[in-house]
Amino acid sequence: MKYFLVVLAVLAPLTAAASLGEQKPKPNAFVQSLRDLHRGPPVEPSKTRAKVEERWIDQWLDNFDEQNNATWKDRIFINERYFVDGSPIFIYLGGEWKIYPDSITSGLWKDIAKKHNGSLVYTEHRFFGESIPITPLSTENLQKYQSVEQALADVITVIETLKEEDKYKNSKVVVSGCSYSATMAAWIRKLYPDTIKGSWASSAPILAKVDFKDYMKVVGQAYATLGGQYCYDLIDNATAYYEDLFDNGKGKQAKKELNLCDEFDVDSEQDRWQIFSTIANIFAGIAQYQKPEKYDLPQYCSVLRSFSDDDSVALSKFINWKIHEHSGECISATYKGAVGYYEWSKENYEDSDLPWIFQTCSEFGWFQSSASSQQPFGSTFPATLYEDTCEGVFGSKYDSAGIHAKVRNTNKVFGGLDVNATNIYFVQGELDGWSKVGAGVAQGATIIPLASHCPDTASISASDSAELVASKKKLIKLVAEWLADE
């Protein structure tokens, strides 16, 4: 990793030079469903006012190429409301989303930082939000500069930059993350143990995997367990109905009943893969951040049933409601539409999902397929859908063989389920699909019953289960131990 000295200052972001050109096309339903699955974690409403400062940090474009001296501006937020000189730095890592200041003004991490008179820092991952290192988002640029290792090195640069200030020079550092940023929290402790005292990894996927068939299996379990078996069966019956129409030469009928747009090709295998994946992703997006104490899934299942006593009609109306709020607009879900949108994003990068799609193709996989028979979303969206999308957008190096090789390399570098690092606290929701590629009991993780993704980020509250309270108290104790360790 390269090093340089910079003066920390509040700076304006470097204006990116991508040509916005024509009006931004609307992402189709498949792209929207993936975007929803990878949205930033919910933020607990803040009960106190806090002044959060936006800063811009000089970063190397390539942290590992000594010959490349290009730099860029990386955005962070800092909340110093509770900070006393020399006290710890509590970093919340941004993932594949745009960061917002509210995320470090409330929640359990804020509570712990306050207890230790700490400063809260929220980092924005390269190529997301307003932290764009280089444009266009070509395959060449992404494969050179977009990776988890580059992003982890960026975080270390943020820390080194802060420590140029006298008030931070003796500050210890702990980090936390949710979802992919929890993956980063685990791996940054592994790679930089002398800098990072400890990591809290909430719902961290740490095993890269191409065909992630177990994800939808757990989503189905969430609907059966919390929504009721009738809800699971409704989805299962309706999906089977539409698959049967397509399989028996009645694709036009299915197209009409699902309200698919004219460009949908009933004879295209890739288009069929895409609509069934979209339907599954919509249900998964609801389940991903469900709160059992708020009865989220039972309520959604009631809405689903209320649309019709006919399962297939109910599902169609529900999906159309979720996508277009009953506007009557047709559902666009074609393979060419998705690939075309991502191609357009290479030059028109604002709010782009492309850098994350690239990372799944180049590092992680995690393609949520229908390969498990123990889920209610049918069997019509294999991992091949995502592999084809990777190759269609990024070229022949990202075909199936290329993706498998890259995923194997990620597990080789980081150890898969065996991270082999100390001072990492893993937490999983029992009904979180991502838990199937995360640390389990064998790896020392705490499992929260009935919970889903990143279930433990909010402050301790009266509505928390006993297990959730115990986990939060354990984290509070662990952080104190990490910070006390010299």
C-alpha positions in Angstrom: 0.0 0.0 0.0 1.2 3.5 -0.8 1.4 6.4 1.7 1.3 10.1 1.5 0.8 13.1 3.8 -2.2 15.3 3.2 -3.7 18.2 5.0 -7.3 17.4 6.1 -9.7 20.1 4.9 -13.3 20.6 4.0 -13.2 20.5 0.2 -15.6 20.4 -2.6 -15.8 17.2 -4.5 -14.0 16.8 -7.8 -16.6 17.3 -10.5 -16.8 14.1 -12.5 -16.5 14.4 -16.2 -19.0 11.9 -17.4 -21.3 13.1 -20.2 -24.9 13.0 -19.0 -25.9 13.4 -22.7 -29.4 12.1 -23.3 -32.1 11.8 -20.7 -31.5 9.0 -18.3 -33.4 5.9 -19.3 -35.6 4.3 -16.6 -34.1 1.1 -15.2 -36.3 -1.9 -15.9 -38.0 -3.9 -13.1 -35.1 -6.4 -12.8 -32.6 -3.6 -12.3 -34.9 -1.9 -9.8 -35.3 -5.1 -7.9 -31.6 -5.6 -7.6 -31.1 -2.0 -6.5 -33.7 -2.5 -3.8 -31.9 -5.6 -2.5 -28.7 -3.7 -2.2 -30.1 -0.5 -0.7 -28.4 1.0 2.3 -29.5 -0.2 5.7 -32.5 1.5 7.4 -31.5 4.4 9.7 -33.0 4.7 13.2 -34.5 8.2 13.7 -32.2 10.4 15.8 -33.5 11.7 19.1 -30.8 14.3 19.4 -29.4 17.0 17.2 -25.8 16.5 16.0 -23.7 18.5 13.7 -22.2 16.2 11.1 -19.4 17.5 9.0 -18.8 16.5 5.4 -15.1 16.1 4.4 -13.2 15.1 1.3 -10.1 12.9 1.7 -7.3 12.6 -0.9 -7.1 9.0 -2.1 -4.8 7.2 -4.5 -6.6 6.1 -7.6 -4.6 2.8 -7.3 -3.4 2.0 -3.8 -1.1 -0.7 -5.0 0.6 0.7 -8.1 3.7 2.8 -7.1 3.9 4.2 -10.6 0.4 5.6 -10.6 0.3 8.9 -8.8 -3.3 9.9 -9.8 -5.5 10.9 -6.8 -9.2 11.6 -6.2 -11.5 13.0 -3.5 -13.4 10.5 -1.2 -16.3 11.7 0.9 -16.7 11.0 4.6 -19.0 12.2 7.3 -17.8 13.0 10.8 -19.8 13.4 14.0 -17.6 14.8 16.8 -20.5 15.6 19.2 -19.1 13.3 21.9 -15.4 13.4 21.0 -12.6 14.2 23.5 -9.1 14.5 22.2 -7.4 11.2 22.0 -10.6 9.2 22.4 -11.4 6.4 19.9 -12.5 6.7 16.3 -15.7 4.6 15.5 -15.8 4.0 11.8 -19.1 2.9 10.1 -18.1 1.6 6.7 -20.2 2.5 3.7 -21.1 -0.3 1.3 -22.6 -0.4 -2.2 -24.8 2.7 -1.5 -24.7 6.4 -1.1 -23.9 7.5 2.4 -26.0 10.0 4.5 -25.1 11.8 7.7 -28.1 10.5 9.7 -26.5 7.1 9.9 -24.0 8.3 12.5 -26.4 10.3 14.6 -28.4 7.4 16.0 -28.2 3.6 16.7 -26.1 1.3 18.7 -22.7 2.3 17.2 -23.5 5.9 18.2 -24.4 4.8 21.7 -21.1 2.9 22.1 -19.1 5.8 20.7 -20.8 8.2 23.1 -19.9 5.9 26.0 -16.2 6.1 25.0 -16.2 9.9 24.1 -15.6 8.7 20.5 -15.7 10.3 17.1 -18.1 8.7 14.6 -16.9 8.5 11.0 -18.9 7.3 8.0 -16.8 6.4 4.9 -18.1 6.2 1.4 -16.9 3.3 -0.8 -15.2 4.2 -4.0 -17.5 4.4 -7.0 -20.7 4.8 -4.9 -22.6 7.9 -4.0 -20.5 11.0 -4.7 -17.1 9.2 -4.3 -16.3 8.6 -8.0 -12.6 8.1 -8.6 -12.6 8.1 -12.4 -15.0 8.1 -15.3 -16.2 6.6 -17.5 -17.2 3.4 -15.7 -15.7 1.3 -18.4 -14.8 -2.3 -17.9 -11.1 -1.2 -18.1 -11.5 1.3 -15.3 -13.6 -0.9 -13.1 -11.2 -3.9 -13.4 -8.3 -1.7 -12.5 -9.7 0.4 -9.7 -12.9 -1.2 -8.3 -12.3 -4.0 -5.7 -12.8 -4.6 -2.1 -9.0 -4.5 -1.5 -8.8 -1.0 -3.0 -11.7 0.1 -0.8 -10.2 -1.3 2.3 -6.9 0.5 1.6 -9.0 3.7 1.1 -10.3 3.3 4.7 -6.8 3.0 6.0 -5.9 6.2 4.2 -8.9 7.9 5.9 -7.5 6.8 9.2 -4.0 7.9 8.5 -5.3 11.3 7.3 -7.3 11.8 10.4 -4.3 10.9 12.5 -2.4 13.8 11.0 -4.5 15.9 13.4 -3.1 16.2 16.9 -6.5 15.4 18.5 -6.6 12.0 16.6 -2.9 11.0 16.7 -3.4 8.7 19.7 -6.9 7.5 18.9 -7.6 3.8 18.6 -9.9 2.7 15.8 -12.8 0.2 15.7 -15.0 -0.4 12.7 -18.5 -1.7 12.0 -20.5 -2.5 9.0 -23.8 -4.0 7.7 -24.1 -6.5 4.8 -21.2 -6.0 2.3 -19.7 -3.3 4.5 -19.7 -5.9 7.3 -17.7 -8.1 5.0 -15.3 -5.2 4.7 -15.3 -4.8 8.5 -14.2 -8.4 8.9 -11.6 -8.3 6.2 -10.0 -5.0 7.2 -9.4 -6.4 10.7 -7.7 -9.5 8.9 -5.5 -7.3 6.7 -4.7 -4.4 9.0 -4.8 -5.8 12.6 -2.3 -3.2 13.8 -4.6 -0.4 12.7 -8.0 -1.8 13.5 -8.6 -2.8 17.2 -11.8 -4.7 16.5 -14.7 -5.1 14.1 -18.4 -5.6 14.4 -19.7 -7.4 11.4 -23.5 -7.5 11.2 -24.8 -9.9 8.5 -21.5 -10.2 6.7 -21.4 -12.4 3.7 -17.8 -13.8 3.8 -18.0 -16.8 1.5 -17.9 -15.8 -2.2 -20.2 -18.1 -4.2 -21.4 -18.1 -7.7 -24.7 -20.0 -7.5 -26.2 -18.7 -4.3 -29.2 -21.0 -4.3 -29.8 -21.0 -0.5 -30.7 -17.3 -0.4 -34.2 -17.8 -1.8 -34.6 -20.9 0.4 -34.2 -18.8 3.5 -36.5 -16.0 2.1 -39.1 -18.7 1.6 -38.6 -19.9 5.2 -39.2 -16.3 6.4 -42.5 -16.1 4.6 -43.7 -19.5 5.9 -42.5 -18.8 9.5 -43.6 -15.2 9.9 -46.2 -14.7 7.1 -47.8 -18.0 7.5 -47.9 -21.2 5.4 -50.8 -19.8 3.4 -48.6 -17.0 2.2 -45.8 -19.3 1.2 -48.3 -21.5 -0.6 -49.9 -18.6 -2.4 -46.5 -17.5 -3.8 -45.6 -21.1 -4.7 -49.0 -21.7 -6.4 -49.0 -18.5 -8.4 -45.4 -19.0 -9.5 -46.1 -22.5 -10.7 -49.2 -21.3 -12.6 -47.2 -18.8 -14.6 -44.3 -21.2 -15.2 -46.8 -23.7 -16.5 -48.2 -21.1 -18.9 -44.8 -20.4 -20.4 -43.9 -24.1 -20.5 -47.0 -25.1 -22.4 -47.0 -22.5 -25.1 -49.2 -20.0 -23.4 -46.6 -17.3 -22.9 -48.7 -14.6 -24.4 -51.4 -15.3 -21.8 -48.8 -15.1 -19.0 -47.4 -11.9 -20.5 -50.9 -10.3 -20.5 -51.8 -11.5 -17.0 -48.5 -10.3 -15.5 -48.9 -6.9 -17.4 -45.5 -7.3 -19.1 -44.5 -4.7 -21.7 -44.6 -5.3 -25.5 -40.8 -5.8 -25.8 -41.0 -8.9 -23.5 -40.2 -11.9 -25.8 -42.2 -14.9 -24.5 -39.9 -17.2 -26.5 -36.7 -15.7 -25.0 -35.3 -17.9 -22.2 -33.4 -14.9 -20.8 -36.5 -12.7 -20.6 -38.3 -15.5 -18.8 -35.4 -15.9 -16.4 -35.6 -12.1 -15.8 -39.2 -11.8 -14.9 -39.2 -14.7 -12.5 -36.0 -13.4 -10.9 -37.7 -10.0 -10.6 -40.7 -11.4 -8.8 -38.5 -13.3 -6.4 -36.3 -10.3 -5.8 -39.3 -8.2 -4.9 -40.4 -10.6 -2.1 -36.7 -10.9 -1.0 -36.4 -7.2 -0.8 -39.4 -7.1 1.6 -38.0 -9.9 3.7 -34.5 -8.6 3.8 -35.1 -5.9 6.4 -38.2 -7.2 8.0 -38.7 -6.7 11.8 -40.5 -9.5 13.4 -41.7 -7.3 16.3 -43.3 -5.0 13.7 -45.1 -7.9 12.0 -43.8 -6.7 8.6 -44.2 -10.0 6.7 -47.7 -10.8 8.1 -48.9 -7.4 7.0 -47.4 -7.8 3.5 -48.9 -11.2 3.2 -52.3 -9.8 4.2 -52.0 -7.2 1.4 -51.0 -9.9 -1.1 -54.0 -12.0 -0.2 -56.3 -9.0 -0.3 -55.8 -8.4 -4.0 -57.7 -11.5 -5.0 -58.8 -15.0 -3.8 -57.1 -16.3 -7.0 -53.4 -16.8 -6.2 -52.1 -15.9 -9.7 -54.2 -12.8 -9.8 -53.1 -11.8 -6.3 -49.4 -12.2 -7.2 -49.7 -10.2 -10.4 -51.5 -7.3 -8.8 -49.1 -7.3 -5.8 -46.0 -7.2 -8.1 -47.6 -4.5 -10.3 -48.4 -2.5 -7.1 -44.8 -2.9 -5.8 -43.3 -1.8 -9.1 -45.7 0.8 -10.4 -48.2 1.4 -7.5 -51.2 0.4 -9.8 -50.4 3.2 -12.3 -51.3 0.7 -15.1 -47.9 1.1 -16.5 -46.6 -2.2 -17.9 -43.7 -4.1 -16.3 -40.4 -3.9 -18.3 -38.3 -6.9 -17.6 -36.1 -8.0 -20.5 -32.5 -9.2 -20.6 -31.6 -6.7 -23.4 -33.2 -3.9 -21.3 -31.0 -4.7 -18.3 -27.8 -5.1 -20.2 -28.6 -1.9 -22.2 -29.2 0.1 -19.0 -25.8 -1.1 -17.5 -24.1 -0.3 -20.8 -25.6 3.2 -20.7 -24.4 3.6 -17.1 -20.8 3.3 -18.2 -20.9 6.9 -19.5 -23.8 8.1 -17.4 -22.8 7.1 -13.9 -25.0 9.1 -11.6 -26.7 6.8 -9.1 -25.3 3.9 -11.0 -25.5 0.3 -9.8 -22.9 -0.7 -12.3 -19.9 -0.7 -9.9 -21.7 -3.2 -7.6 -22.7 -5.4 -10.5 -19.1 -5.4 -11.5 -17.9 -6.5 -8.1 -20.4 -9.5 -8.1 -19.0 -10.5 -11.5 -15.3 -9.9 -10.6 -15.1 -10.9 -6.9 -18.2 -12.3 -5.1 -20.8 -14.0 -7.3 -23.7 -14.2 -4.8 -26.1 -14.7 -7.7 -29.5 -15.5 -6.0 -30.9 -18.3 -8.2 -33.9 -20.6 -8.1 -31.7 -23.8 -8.0 -33.1 -24.8 -4.6 -36.3 -26.8 -4.8 -37.1 -25.7 -1.2 -38.4 -22.2 -2.0 -41.7 -20.8 -3.5 -40.2 -18.9 -6.4 -40.1 -21.6 -9.1 -37.1 -22.9 -11.0 -36.9 -20.4 -13.8 -33.9 -18.1 -12.9 -30.6 -20.0 -12.8 -27.4 -18.3 -11.9 -26.7 -18.4 -15.6 -29.0 -15.3 -15.9 -26.4 -13.3 -13.9 -23.4 -14.9 -15.6 -24.9 -13.9 -19.0 -25.4 -10.4 -17.7 -21.8 -10.2 -16.6 -20.5 -11.3 -19.9 -23.0 -9.1 -21.8 -21.9 -6.0 -19.9 -18.2 -6.5 -19.1 -17.0 -8.8 -21.9 -15.7 -12.4 -22.4 -13.4 -12.4 -19.4 -16.5 -12.4 -17.3 -18.1 -15.5 -18.7 -19.0 -18.4 -16.4 -15.5 -19.8 -16.3 -14.0 -16.4 -15.6 -16.4 -15.6 -12.8 -15.8 -19.0 -11.1 -12.1 -18.4 -11.2 -12.4 -14.9 -9.7 -14.7 -16.1 -7.0 -12.2 -18.9 -6.1 -9.5 -16.3 -5.9 -11.6 -14.2 -3.4 -12.0 -17.1 -1.1 -8.3 -17.9 -1.4 -7.3 -14.4 -0.4 -9.8 -13.9 2.4 -10.3 -17.5 3.6 -14.0 -17.9 2.9 -15.7 -18.9 6.2 -12.3 -19.2 7.9 -11.4 -15.5 8.2 -8.6 -16.4 10.6 -8.6 -13.1 12.5 -9.3 -12.1 16.1 -11.6 -9.4 17.6 -14.4 -9.7 15.1 -18.0 -10.0 16.4 -20.2 -11.6 13.8 -24.0 -11.4 14.1 -26.6 -13.1 11.8 -30.3 -13.0 11.6 -31.8 -16.5 11.6 -34.1 -15.6 8.7 -31.6 -13.7 6.6 -30.7 -15.3 3.3 -27.2 -13.8 3.5 -26.5 -15.8 6.6 -25.9 -18.9 4.3 -22.7 -17.3 3.1 -21.8 -15.8 6.5 -20.2 -16.9 9.7 -22.3 -19.4 11.7 -22.2 -20.9 15.2 -19.1 -22.8 14.2 -17.3 -19.5 13.5 -18.5 -18.0 16.7 -21.3 -15.9 15.3 -24.4 -14.9 17.4 -27.7 -15.9 15.7 -30.7 -13.8 16.4 -33.9 -15.9 16.2 -36.5 -14.8 13.6 -34.4 -11.8 12.6 -33.3 -10.8 9.1 -30.5 -8.6 7.7 -28.5 -6.4 10.0 -30.9 -6.9 12.9 -28.8 -5.4 15.6 -27.9 -1.9 14.5 -30.5 0.1 16.4 -30.2 1.2 20.0 -31.3 -1.2 22.7 -35.1 -0.9 23.0 -38.1 -2.4 24.8 -39.2 -4.1 21.6 -35.9 -6.0 21.3 -36.1 -9.8 21.9 -34.1 -11.1 24.8 -31.5 -12.6 22.4 -31.1 -9.3 20.6 -30.6 -7.4 23.8 -28.0 -10.0 24.9 -26.2 -9.6 21.6 -26.1 -5.8 21.9 -24.8 -6.0 25.4 -22.1 -8.5 24.4 -21.0 -6.1 21.7 -20.8 -3.2 24.2 -18.6 -5.4 26.4 -16.4 -6.5 23.5 -15.7 -3.0 22.2 -14.6 -2.0 25.7 -12.2 -4.9 25.8 -10.9 -4.1 22.3 -10.2 -0.5 23.3 -8.6 -1.5 26.6 -6.2 -3.8 24.9 -2.8 -2.2 24.3 
